[in-house]
Amino acid sequence: MKKSTARPAPEAAEIPAEPVAFSADEGGEGRGPRNLDAIMRIPVSLQVVLGSATMPVANLMKLGRGAVVPLDHRVGEPVDVVVNGRVVARGEVVVVEDDSSRFGVSLTEIVGAPAPGPAL
C-alpha cells in the first residue's frame, strides 16, 4: 500500500474585523502605516473627459489643423475627472486667470466609492 502524502491544511490567519490603526511611534522610526510619503509619490494617470464623438474614418482623415470636432457634452455640463480609469470627481471647465489660453477644472463633486454589492 502506498503511504498518503497529503499534508494537513494550514491554519487560516485571523483577520481583524475592525481596521487597525497604528500610532506614529509604532513601527519604529516613522516607518509605520501612517508614513504615506512613498505612496504619495506614485504617479497616476489623470484625465478630464470633455466629451466624445463618433465619425467615419473618411471624415477623420479629412481633418486638418484648426478643424473643430463637436463633442457630445455642452457648455455648462459637468466633466468627469478620471484617475487610472475610474471616475473620482466631476467638475466644470474654467479659464485660468493668469493665461486665458489655459484651462483648468473646478471640482464640484467628489464621487464616493461604489456601494458594496450583494454577497454571493
N, C-alpha and C positions, 0 to 999 in steps of 0.2 A: 504494500500500500504506500501511496505517496503521502508525504507529510505536507500539511497545509502551510502555505507561505503567506497567507493573508495576515496583514498587520491590523491591530486594533485601531479604530478611528481616533484621530487626535481630539483632545477636548476642545470644545468651542471656546473662543476667547470671550470674556464678558465685555459687553459694550454698554457704557453708562446710558441710562435713559435720558438724562439731562445733559446739555452741553457743559463741558468742563472749562472753567475759567481759571487762568493762571495769573498770578500777580507778576509784576515786572521782575521781582527778585527771584522767583522760581525759575529754574532752568539755568541759573548762574550767568553772570556777566552779560546780562541783557540779551541772551540768546534764546529767550523763551518765546512762546507763541505770540506775544504782544509786539515783538520786533518785526515790523512789516516792511522794512527797508528793501529787502530782497524782492518781495512781491511787488512793491510799488515801481520797480524798475523794469518789470516785464512789459514788453511792447504789445499792444493790441491793435487790431485793425478797426478804425473808426470810419463810418460812412454816414453821410446825411443824404437821405433818399429824397430828392426833389421831385421825382416822378419818373414815369417810363413812357415809352412809345413803341408802337409796333409798325413796321413798314416793310415792304418787299425789298429784297436785295437790290433790285434795279434802282429803286429810289435812293437807297443808301449810297450806291455808287455814284449818283449824281450830285451828292452833297459836296460843297466846296467851302472854302474859307468864308466865314461870315454867314453861313446858312443857319437858319433858325428851325429847330425841330420842336414842334409843340408837344408838351408833356401832358399827362393826364391829371396833374394837380393844377389848381388855380391859385392865383394870388390870394393870400389870406388863409388858405387851408394849412393845417399843420403838416410839418415834415417829420419823418421818422429819423431818429438817431440810432444807428445800428452799431453794436460793438461785437466783433467776432461772430457776425451772422445773427445776432439776437437783438430785437428792438429793446432798448433800455430807456428811451425817453422820446418825447415829442416836443417840437418847438416851432418857432416862426423864424423865417429868414429875415435878417436885419442888415442894414448897411453899416459898416464900421465907420465910426465918427472921423477918424484921422485920415482915412483914404476911401473916397467914395467908390473906388473901383474894387474894393474888397468887401466880402460879405461874411457874416457870421450867423450863428443860430442862438436865439434867445430861448432857453428851455422853459416850457410851460407845463410839462407833465413828466414825472418820473414814473416809468412803468414798473410795477412791482413784479415779484416772482410769480409765476403761474400757480394757481391753486393746485394742491396735490390731487391727483385723480383717485378714483376708487381703487382699493386694494384688490389685486387679482388673486 
